[in-house]
Amino acid sequence: MSSLSRRAFVAQAAALLPAAKLAAGMDKLTQNNLGVQLYTVRNIIGSSPEGILKQIKEIGYSEVEATADTLAKDWSAIQSSGLKALSAHLNLDPTDAQLADVKSKGFEYAVIPYVPPPQRGGLDVMKKMAASFQKAGERAKSHGLQLCYHNHAFEFEPMGGTTPLEVIMGETKPEDLKLEMDIFWVTVAGHDPVELLKKYSGRVPLLHLKDKKKGQPAQAQYNENVPKDTFKEDGNGSIDIPSVLKAADAAGALHYFVEQDQTPNPILSLRQSYKYLSAQFG
């Protein structure tokens, strides 16, 4: 190939890259795909759903992720807030009625949010659970929804040469079950969110962004029993958020939700996280 042809080829390839990236569904973090998991404001939203959601919108967030236990109560306020209702946390085994309901409300994602400790177990238990998630993913797809699984820390505990997360992801079809990666819990379990994003590239459309207190023990913890002050605003902890965002973009992430499980002032924390993350917008 001549030097001129080579330069022309490189120029053409560079010109096509943005279109190829768009076709692959990748989306850098921007104001338009940054939202709030409403669990963050669970202790204050009941007093004034409209007022709390208005504050979230005024901060700059564009999307929300709802929870099944408060969705019906908050729905009217969500509709009038100007925030996009994108994702809903349901339960371990979403029913057709639940899936049809969230689809009718315009949601695009349904999420299995948590496996309570009494329902966790060894490999056999996790394999049966993965099989039920596969069926749930097929049901979700029949309703026009994408099912995701949201991780905590227990899913990373070594177990018979594998882990619960590897079982869940390995025994379900990528098109039927995707991962909503919570970067906080990944680090609590002693793993690097960047490496996990690479491992499951193309299968992590949703990300939970929350930071972890500096100076925490490096030892892996496979449960969720952490002190309340371990949860920090994005940019106010020990996680390398810019590297995570870069890896998420490369892995095809589409939407990002700020969630802070514990904070004495949820709105202030959401404002601080937004200020930090807005400086990272692509």
TAWOCOR-V227300 format. One record per backbone hydrogen bond with DSSP energy under -0.5 kcal/mol. CO is the residue of the C=O (numbers start at 0). NH is the residue of the N-H. If there is no record, write none. Layout:
CO NH
CO NH
This chain:
1 5
2 6
3 7
4 8
5 9
6 10
7 11
8 12
9 13
10 14
11 15
12 16
13 17
15 19
16 20
17 21
18 22
19 23
20 24
20 25
21 24
28 281
29 32
30 33
32 34
32 255
33 61
33 62
34 257
35 37
35 64
36 39
37 40
38 41
40 43
40 44
43 46
43 47
44 47
47 51
48 52
49 53
50 54
51 55
52 56
53 57
54 58
55 59
55 60
61 83
62 35
63 85
63 86
64 37
65 88
66 69
66 70
67 71
69 73
70 74
73 77
74 78
75 79
76 80
77 80
77 81
77 82
83 63
83 85
85 107
85 108
86 65
87 89
87 110
88 67
90 93
94 98
95 99
96 100
97 101
98 102
99 103
100 104
101 106
102 105
107 145
108 87
109 147
110 89
110 112
111 149
113 115
115 118
116 119
121 125
122 126
123 127
124 128
125 129
126 130
127 131
128 132
129 133
130 134
131 135
132 136
133 137
134 138
135 139
136 140
137 141
138 142
139 142
139 144
140 143
144 146
145 109
146 177
147 111
148 150
148 179
152 155
153 156
154 164
156 163
158 161
161 158
162 166
163 167
164 168
165 169
166 170
168 171
172 175
172 176
177 148
178 180
178 205
179 150
180 182
180 207
181 185
182 186
183 187
184 188
185 190
186 189
187 220
190 192
191 195
192 196
193 197
194 198
195 199
197 200
199 202
202 178
204 253
204 254
205 180
206 208
206 256
207 182
207 209
208 258
210 231
211 237
212 215
223 225
226 229
227 230
229 212
231 210
232 235
238 240
239 243
240 244
241 245
242 246
243 247
244 248
245 249
246 250
247 251
247 252
248 251
250 201
252 26
254 206
255 34
256 208
257 36
264 268
265 269
266 270
267 271
268 272
269 273
270 274
271 275
272 276
273 277
274 278
275 278
276 279
277 280
